[in-house]
């Protein structure tokens, strides 16, 4: 928008999570979908670039392909983790895929699809946020319990109970700005922890250790260079379903990119107070584990590219558009 792009709709107005919210807001979603289709037909673009948001974008791409439009997709759906069969549909409707994870390039090459990997945009984004040198505090531990209420309710109590056994450490909950402070307070109660709502990257960088819920935050923590323990817990039935359809050996992007477990993952039943206490204590006692993790982080950094990822992708897309227009 700041660059002069016209926003037909803002994605934040359609950030519906779960089947319940989708069904409740189906009419709104359909209106936005039809509005976008009409705009595409009226403007008749040379190509359409879809960015992430696969639930909406793949449906739009399927429709657009029937109208003869050239489709470019940036930030791939995670079909390499589950439902790989969707590649058949993607190959039919997407002409060119731009990915942000190194193993995704090999995945699409395996399926004989036009794919480009120039690195991950988080590398520059985080670098731009962390311009001032920050001294690491050896007594500081940050807790990242996720950004959704269901995650936080399942994960934060275990983090807090484990934290209560380390009196010489200072614990900070890095909270999501989309969730009211009262929600966190209802869980934290009398635990001696601080709640932080801003400068998340700075607090991760200044911490000795991060305990992180599986998701993008694990990769952000690795890019920043702070040792971490990764955790995840969900409703029992949901987990039973998910574990049967996920086809990857790890749940965290950090370990998936490394191709091995460089960070401990505590998942479902293994994510409990005793095991989390043990992992924290192991990292406190054995500095060689910290050193090894930092070395592995450096190797991940090399795979994620440098700080011109977005520019490289833009140049690649412009070249591709020039080729098809000719």
QUIRA-V339073 format. One record per residue. N is the residue number from 1. RES is the residue in one letter. SS is DSSP state (2 for helix, 1 for strand, 0 for the rest). PHI is phi in radians with two decimals (* if undefined). BURIAL is + if it has 24 or more other C-alpha atoms within 12 Angstrom, else -. Layout:
BEGIN
N;RES;SS;PHI;BURIAL  N;RES;SS;PHI;BURIAL
END
This chain:
BEGIN
1;X;0;*;-  2;X;0;-1.12;-  3;X;0;-1.55;-  4;X;0;1.73;-  5;X;0;-1.33;-  6;X;0;-1.43;-  7;X;0;-1.62;-  8;X;0;-1.22;-  9;X;0;-2.51;-  10;X;0;-1.71;-  11;X;2;-1.11;-  12;X;2;-1.12;-  13;X;2;-1.41;-  14;X;2;-2.24;-  15;X;0;-1.45;-  16;X;0;-1.59;-  17;X;0;-1.96;-  18;X;2;1.47;-  19;X;2;-1.13;-  20;X;2;-1.09;-  21;X;2;-1.14;-  22;X;2;-1.09;-  23;X;2;-1.15;-  24;X;2;-1.11;-  25;X;0;-1.85;-  26;X;2;-1.02;-  27;X;2;-1.12;-  28;X;2;-1.10;-  29;X;2;-1.08;+  30;X;2;-1.13;-  31;X;2;-1.09;-  32;X;2;-1.16;-  33;X;2;-1.09;+  34;X;2;-1.15;-  35;X;2;-1.10;-  36;X;2;-1.15;+  37;X;2;-1.04;+  38;X;2;-1.13;-  39;X;2;-1.12;-  40;X;2;-1.09;+  41;X;2;-1.13;-  42;X;2;-1.21;-  43;X;2;-1.53;-  44;X;0;0.83;-  45;X;0;-1.26;-  46;X;0;-1.22;-  47;X;1;-2.76;+  48;X;1;-2.11;+  49;X;1;-1.88;+  50;X;1;-1.76;+  51;X;1;-2.08;+  52;X;0;0.98;-  53;X;0;0.83;+  54;X;2;-1.13;-  55;X;2;-1.00;+  56;X;2;-1.52;+  57;X;2;-1.22;+  58;X;2;-1.19;+  59;X;2;-1.16;+  60;X;2;-1.14;+  61;X;2;-1.11;+  62;X;2;-1.09;+  63;X;2;-1.14;+  64;X;2;-1.07;+  65;X;2;-1.14;+  66;X;2;-1.17;-  67;X;0;-1.67;-  68;X;0;1.53;-  69;X;0;-1.44;+  70;X;1;-1.54;+  71;X;1;-1.94;+  72;X;1;-2.03;+  73;X;1;-2.04;+  74;X;1;-2.04;+  75;X;0;1.34;+  76;X;0;-1.17;+  77;X;0;-1.05;+  78;X;0;-1.46;+  79;X;0;-1.29;-  80;X;0;-1.23;+  81;X;0;-1.63;+  82;X;1;-2.71;-  83;X;0;0.97;-  84;X;2;-1.04;-  85;X;2;-1.05;-  86;X;2;-1.15;-  87;X;2;-1.05;+  88;X;2;-1.06;-  89;X;2;-1.17;-  90;X;2;-1.07;+  91;X;2;-1.11;+  92;X;2;-1.32;+  93;X;2;-1.92;+  94;X;0;-1.90;+  95;X;0;-1.47;+  96;X;1;-2.66;+  97;X;1;-2.01;+  98;X;1;-1.95;+  99;X;1;-1.98;+  100;X;0;-2.10;+  101;X;0;-2.17;+  102;X;2;-1.05;+  103;X;2;-1.27;+  104;X;2;-1.18;+  105;X;2;-1.05;+  106;X;2;-1.14;-  107;X;2;-1.05;+  108;X;2;-1.28;+  109;X;2;-1.10;-  110;X;2;-1.04;-  111;X;0;-1.69;-  112;X;0;0.95;-  113;X;0;-2.01;+  114;X;0;-1.17;+  115;X;1;-2.36;+  116;X;1;-2.31;+  117;X;1;-2.22;+  118;X;0;-2.01;+  119;X;0;2.12;+  120;X;0;-1.96;+  121;X;0;-1.13;+  122;X;2;-1.09;+  123;X;2;-1.01;+  124;X;2;-1.29;+  125;X;2;-1.04;-  126;X;2;-1.20;+  127;X;2;-1.04;-  128;X;2;-1.17;-  129;X;2;-1.39;-  130;X;0;-1.92;-  131;X;0;-1.57;-  132;X;0;-1.73;-  133;X;0;-1.13;-  134;X;0;-2.17;-  135;X;0;-1.48;-  136;X;0;-1.30;-  137;X;1;-1.71;-  138;X;1;-1.19;-  139;X;1;-1.81;-  140;X;1;-1.73;+  141;X;1;-2.23;+  142;X;1;-1.84;+  143;X;1;-1.97;+  144;X;1;-2.04;+  145;X;0;-1.50;+  146;X;0;1.81;+  147;X;0;-2.08;+  148;X;0;-2.02;+  149;X;2;-1.04;-  150;X;2;-1.10;-  151;X;2;-1.09;+  152;X;2;-1.07;+  153;X;2;-1.10;+  154;X;2;-1.47;+  155;X;2;-1.82;+  156;X;2;-1.07;+  157;X;2;-1.00;+  158;X;2;-1.18;+  159;X;2;-1.02;+  160;X;2;-1.17;+  161;X;2;-1.13;+  162;X;2;-1.16;+  163;X;2;-1.08;+  164;X;0;-1.12;+  165;X;0;-1.60;-  166;X;0;-2.12;+  167;X;0;-1.22;-  168;X;0;-1.57;-  169;X;0;-1.91;+  170;X;1;-1.85;+  171;X;1;-1.85;+  172;X;1;-2.23;+  173;X;1;-1.56;+  174;X;1;-1.58;+  175;X;0;-1.61;+  176;X;0;-1.50;+  177;X;0;-1.21;-  178;X;0;-1.51;-  179;X;0;-2.05;-  180;X;0;-1.12;-  181;X;2;-0.99;-  182;X;2;-1.08;-  183;X;2;-1.17;-  184;X;2;-1.10;+  185;X;2;-1.09;-  186;X;2;-1.16;-  187;X;2;-1.67;+  188;X;2;-1.24;+  189;X;0;0.92;-  190;X;0;-1.71;-  191;X;0;-1.17;+  192;X;0;-1.40;-  193;X;0;-2.22;+  194;X;1;-1.78;+  195;X;1;-1.82;+  196;X;1;-2.06;-  197;X;0;-1.93;-  198;X;0;-2.39;-  199;X;0;0.91;-  200;X;2;-0.99;+  201;X;2;-1.09;+  202;X;2;-1.11;+  203;X;2;-1.24;+  204;X;2;-1.13;+  205;X;2;-1.13;+  206;X;2;-1.50;+  207;X;1;-1.53;+  208;X;1;-1.32;+  209;X;1;-2.64;+  210;X;1;-2.13;+  211;X;1;-1.92;+  212;X;1;-2.19;+  213;X;1;-1.27;+  214;X;0;-0.96;+  215;X;0;2.69;+  216;X;2;-1.04;-  217;X;2;-1.04;+  218;X;2;-1.18;+  219;X;2;-1.24;+  220;X;2;-1.04;+  221;X;2;-1.13;+  222;X;2;-1.16;+  223;X;2;-1.13;+  224;X;2;-1.17;+  225;X;0;1.75;+  226;X;0;-1.69;+  227;X;0;-1.00;+  228;X;1;-2.56;+  229;X;1;-2.09;+  230;X;1;-1.81;+  231;X;1;-2.36;+  232;X;1;-2.82;+  233;X;0;-2.69;+  234;X;0;-2.46;+  235;X;0;-1.00;-  236;X;2;-0.96;-  237;X;2;-1.13;-  238;X;2;-1.04;-  239;X;2;-1.13;-  240;X;2;-1.07;-  241;X;2;-1.22;-  242;X;2;-1.11;-  243;X;2;-1.15;-  244;X;2;-1.50;-  245;X;2;-1.94;-  246;X;1;-1.32;-  247;X;0;-1.97;-  248;X;0;-1.96;+  249;X;0;-1.35;-  250;X;0;-2.30;+  251;X;0;-1.76;+  252;X;0;-1.70;+  253;X;2;-1.08;+  254;X;2;-1.02;+  255;X;2;-1.25;+  256;X;2;-1.12;+  257;X;2;-1.18;+  258;X;2;-1.20;+  259;X;0;1.36;-  260;X;0;-2.87;-  261;X;0;-1.45;-  262;X;0;-1.74;+  263;X;0;-2.21;+  264;X;0;-1.17;+  265;X;1;-1.91;+  266;X;1;-1.87;+  267;X;1;-2.06;+  268;X;2;0.91;+  269;X;2;-1.11;-  270;X;2;-1.29;-  271;X;0;-1.55;+  272;X;0;-2.39;+  273;X;2;-1.05;+  274;X;2;-1.13;-  275;X;2;-1.24;+  276;X;2;-1.18;+  277;X;2;-0.98;+  278;X;2;-1.09;-  279;X;2;-1.17;+  280;X;2;-1.08;+  281;X;2;-1.11;-  282;X;2;-1.06;-  283;X;2;-1.25;+  284;X;2;-1.21;+  285;X;2;-1.51;-  286;X;0;-2.05;-  287;X;2;-1.17;-  288;X;2;-1.12;-  289;X;2;-1.18;-  290;X;2;-1.12;+  291;X;2;-1.06;-  292;X;2;-1.12;-  293;X;2;-1.12;+  294;X;2;-1.15;+  295;X;2;-1.08;-  296;X;2;-1.14;+  297;X;2;-1.02;+  298;X;2;-1.04;-  299;X;2;-1.17;-  300;X;2;-1.14;+  301;X;2;-0.97;+  302;X;2;-1.11;-  303;X;2;-1.29;+  304;X;0;-1.48;+  305;X;0;1.46;+  306;X;0;-1.80;-  307;X;0;-1.72;-  308;X;0;-2.05;-  309;X;2;-1.07;+  310;X;2;-1.11;+  311;X;2;-1.13;-  312;X;2;-1.10;-  313;X;2;-1.12;+  314;X;2;-1.08;-  315;X;2;-1.12;-  316;X;2;-1.11;-  317;X;2;-1.17;+  318;X;2;-1.07;-  319;X;2;-1.07;-  320;X;2;-1.10;+  321;X;2;-1.14;-  322;X;2;-1.06;-  323;X;2;-1.14;-  324;X;2;-1.34;-  325;X;2;-1.19;-  326;X;0;-1.07;-
END
